[in-house]
Amino acid sequence: MTYKESFIKFMVDCGVLTFGEFTLKSGRVAPYFVNAGNYNTGEHLAKLGEYYAACIQENNIPVQTLFGPAYKGIPLSVSAAVALYHKYGKSVHYCFDRKEVKDHGEGGMFVGKQLEAGEQVVIIEDVMTSGKAVREVYPKLKGAADVNITGMVITVDRMERGLNSDKSAVQEVKAEFGIDVYPIVTMADIIDAIANDIVPGKEYLDKMIAYREQYGVCK
């Protein structure tokens, strides 16, 4: 089993990836749903960090600091930093932003590593739906220092075009900011995992394929 197949099974076992009929915020009715809020134990976070670390290693993404956008990205960046050290002997910094600038104590926008010009920063997020998180944190990061954002790692690329675009959120981020987005898995990987009996859900396979054909983008 590849680490991608293992991750899809992990999502299903955690109740993060489920199949059925779900009306999304976009109004589209999808045959699957990803609820990252169900990663809610120490064991979940430890394993999740290992998958982020594996993706960073597999893609040889240069990194000195992992950045986790508040709030969901905070535990993700910490778990990934720990996993990079334990699994690969790579010690990297981490930091995250505050929603509001602190005006007392040490103050500032960021907690953790204080960013420096030229620093290689990788953004850690869960599922990218619209690219909103990048649009919010990009000016914060660049405002703190002229960092080099070498990539963004997410758990799932839905490979789905936006409501007002022929591009997916991943493709829009690349076009708008020049940031490469590296998913641990894609919707195509999930479809393959169902087809190959890595996870249950064969009864939803046709709907998954039809949804991909209707709303998907080419990679």
C-alpha positions in Angstrom: 0.0 0.0 0.0 1.4 3.4 -1.0 1.4 6.3 1.5 -1.3 7.9 -0.5 -3.5 4.8 -0.3 -2.7 4.5 3.4 -3.7 8.1 3.9 -7.1 7.6 2.2 -7.7 4.6 4.4 -6.7 6.7 7.4 -9.2 9.4 6.5 -12.0 6.9 6.2 -11.0 5.2 9.5 -11.0 8.6 11.3 -14.4 9.5 9.8 -12.9 12.4 8.0 -13.7 11.1 4.5 -17.3 9.9 4.1 -19.5 9.0 1.2 -23.1 9.7 0.6 -25.0 12.8 -0.6 -23.7 16.2 0.7 -24.8 19.7 -0.3 -21.7 21.8 -0.3 -21.4 25.5 0.4 -21.2 26.0 -3.3 -24.6 24.5 -3.8 -23.2 21.5 -5.6 -24.3 18.0 -4.4 -21.2 15.9 -3.9 -21.0 12.1 -3.3 -18.2 12.6 -0.7 -17.3 14.9 2.1 -14.1 15.8 3.9 -14.4 16.9 7.5 -11.0 17.6 9.0 -12.5 18.4 12.3 -12.7 14.7 13.0 -8.9 14.6 13.4 -9.4 15.0 17.1 -6.9 12.8 19.1 -3.2 12.8 19.7 -2.9 9.6 17.6 -4.7 11.2 14.7 -2.5 14.3 14.7 0.7 12.3 15.1 -0.2 10.2 12.0 -1.4 13.2 10.1 1.9 14.9 10.6 3.7 11.9 9.2 1.7 12.2 6.0 2.5 15.9 5.6 6.1 15.1 6.2 6.1 12.3 3.6 4.6 14.6 1.1 7.2 17.3 1.7 10.0 14.6 1.4 8.5 13.0 -1.7 8.3 16.3 -3.5 11.7 17.6 -2.2 10.1 20.9 -1.1 12.8 23.2 0.4 11.7 24.3 3.8 13.1 26.1 6.8 9.8 27.0 8.5 6.3 25.5 8.4 3.5 28.1 8.6 0.1 27.2 9.9 -2.7 29.7 9.2 -4.9 30.2 12.3 -6.7 28.3 13.5 -6.9 25.0 11.7 -3.4 25.2 10.4 -1.8 25.6 13.8 -1.9 21.9 15.0 -1.2 20.8 11.5 2.0 22.7 11.2 3.2 21.6 14.6 2.5 17.9 13.9 4.2 18.1 10.6 7.3 19.8 12.1 7.5 17.0 14.8 7.1 14.3 12.1 9.8 15.8 9.9 12.2 15.6 12.8 11.3 12.1 14.1 10.9 10.5 10.7 13.6 12.2 8.6 15.9 13.9 11.1 15.0 17.3 9.6 14.6 20.1 12.2 12.5 23.0 10.9 10.9 25.9 12.6 7.1 26.6 12.7 5.0 29.6 13.2 1.4 30.7 13.0 -0.5 34.0 12.8 -2.8 35.6 15.2 -6.2 36.7 14.0 -5.5 40.0 15.8 -2.2 41.7 16.4 -1.1 41.5 20.1 -0.3 44.9 21.5 1.3 43.8 24.8 4.0 41.4 25.9 6.1 40.3 22.9 3.4 41.7 20.6 3.3 41.1 16.9 1.3 39.2 14.4 3.1 35.9 14.6 3.8 33.2 17.2 6.9 31.0 16.9 9.7 31.7 14.5 10.0 35.3 13.5 10.3 35.4 9.8 13.3 36.7 7.9 13.9 37.8 4.3 14.7 34.9 2.0 13.4 32.3 4.5 12.0 29.2 2.9 8.4 28.9 4.1 5.9 26.1 3.4 2.2 26.7 4.2 0.4 23.8 5.9 -3.4 23.6 5.4 -6.1 21.0 5.3 -8.4 21.0 2.3 -8.3 23.9 -0.1 -11.8 24.9 -1.3 -11.4 28.4 -2.6 -7.9 29.6 -1.9 -9.3 32.1 0.7 -6.7 31.1 3.3 -3.8 31.9 1.0 -5.3 35.2 0.0 -5.5 36.1 3.7 -2.1 35.0 4.8 0.1 35.9 1.8 0.1 39.6 2.5 0.7 38.9 6.2 3.8 36.7 5.4 5.2 39.1 2.8 4.5 42.1 5.1 6.5 40.5 7.9 9.5 39.7 5.7 10.3 39.0 2.0 10.1 35.3 2.6 10.4 32.7 -0.1 7.1 30.7 -0.1 8.4 27.4 -1.6 5.1 25.6 -1.5 1.8 24.8 0.2 0.9 21.3 1.4 -2.8 20.3 1.7 -4.5 17.0 2.5 -6.9 16.7 -0.4 -7.0 18.4 -3.9 -10.7 18.2 -4.8 -9.6 18.9 -8.5 -12.8 20.9 -8.8 -13.3 24.1 -10.7 -14.5 27.2 -9.0 -18.0 28.7 -9.4 -16.6 31.5 -11.5 -13.6 30.0 -13.0 -12.4 27.1 -15.2 -9.5 26.6 -12.8 -9.4 24.7 -9.5 -8.4 26.5 -6.3 -5.0 24.9 -6.6 -4.5 26.2 -10.1 -5.8 29.6 -9.2 -3.2 29.9 -6.3 -0.4 28.9 -8.7 -1.6 31.5 -11.3 -2.2 34.3 -8.8 0.7 33.8 -6.4 3.1 31.5 -8.1 2.8 29.0 -5.3 3.0 25.3 -6.0 0.4 23.4 -4.0 1.2 19.8 -3.1 -1.8 17.6 -2.1 -1.2 14.4 -0.1 -3.9 13.0 -2.3 -6.3 14.1 -5.0 -9.9 13.2 -5.8 -8.5 11.0 -8.6 -6.5 9.1 -6.0 -9.7 8.6 -3.9 -11.6 7.3 -6.9 -8.7 4.8 -7.6 -8.7 3.7 -3.9 -12.4 2.9 -4.1 -12.0 1.1 -7.4 -9.0 -0.9 -6.1 -10.9 -1.9 -2.8 -8.4 0.1 -0.6 -11.5 1.6 1.1 -15.2 0.7 1.0 -17.6 2.7 -1.2 -17.9 0.8 -4.5 -21.6 1.8 -4.5 -20.5 5.5 -4.8 -17.9 4.9 -7.5 -20.1 5.8 -10.4 -21.3 9.0 -8.7 -17.7 9.9 -7.8 -16.7 9.5 -11.5 -19.8 11.4 -12.7 -19.1 14.3 -10.2 -15.5 14.5 -11.4 -16.6 14.6 -15.0 -19.1 17.3 -14.3 -17.1 19.6 -12.1 -13.5 18.5 -12.4 -10.5 20.1 -14.0 -7.6 18.5 -15.8 -4.3 18.3 -14.0 
